[in-house]
């Protein structure tokens, strides 16, 4: 796993643990609400990548933040894909421009 992704998971785990503590909930109570064991909850709170996405999503739901999940992969925020789209459009424009010049030159010769 890339270090940046591991760090983000660890931070998410810490924040979920803090949210649980601010609500004065025990690990046992939250694990029960999540439908997981206490060791799995502890792993999630450490940001371990082996914990299923469903557990993280349910924990976010418990704190009223599950609605933010789709925004994580919002196509309008996908800069890599946006840059690829811009490059493809520029290449297509160049191709059309060349075709137009060639057609114009052929017309002039006729």
N, C-alpha and C positions, 0 to 999 in steps of 0.2 A: 504494500500500500504506500502511495506517495506520502512523504512526511507532512505535506500541507493538509492532505485529507485526514491523516491520523490526528493531527493537531486540532482540526476542526471538530472531529468526533469527540476528542477529549474535552474540548471546550463545551460542546453540546451536553455531554454527560455531566460536567460540573454544573452547568446552568440548570439542568433538570434536577440534580440533587439539591441545589439551592432552592428551586421552586418547591420541592417536596418539603424541605425544612421550613421554609417560610409559611407553609400551610400546616406546620406542626404535625406532619404525618410520619409515622414510623415506616421503616423499610418494609416491615411485614405487611402493614396495611396497604402500602402502595403496590407491593408485589402482588397482593391478592387482587387489587383493582385492575392491575395490568394482566393478570392471569399467568404470572410467571413465578418462579421461585425467588427467594431472597438473594441467593448467589447470582442469579441472572440479572436482577435489579442492580445489584452492586456492580456487576460487570458493565451494565449500561451506564451507570453513574461514573464509571472510570473511562467511558468512551471506547470500550473495546469493540473492534470491528466485527467480531463473531456474533454479536447480538443482532437478531433479525431487525430489519427495517420496520417490521410491523410493531415491534416492541417500542422502538423509538417513536413511531407515529402515534401509538396509543398513549404514550407518556405526553406527547405534545397535545393530544386531544384532552387529556386530563387537566392540562393547564390552559386550555382554550386557544391553543396555537396551531392546531392541525390544519386550519385553513391556509396557513402560510406555506405548506409543503409544495403545492403546485407551482408557486412562484420561484422555487429553487431552480426549476428547469424551464422557465419562461423563454420561449423562442426569441422574444424580442430582446432578451438579455444575453443571448448566446452569441457573444462577440466573435468567436471563431467561425460560426456559421454565417454571421452577418458579413464578415470580411470575405468569406468564400463567395457569398452572393454578389458582393460588390465586384470582386475580381471577375466572376463569370459574366456579369453584365458589361463590364468594360471590354472583355474579350469579344463578346457578341457585338458590341458597338463597333469595334475595330473591324471585325469581319464584314459587317454590313457596309461600313464605310468603304472598304476595299472593293466590295462587289459593286457598290454604287459608282466608284471611280472607274472601274473596269467597264461597266455598262455605258457610262458616259463617254469614255474614250472610244469604245466600239461604235457608238452612235456618231461620233465626230468623224470617224474614218469612213463611214458609209456614205 
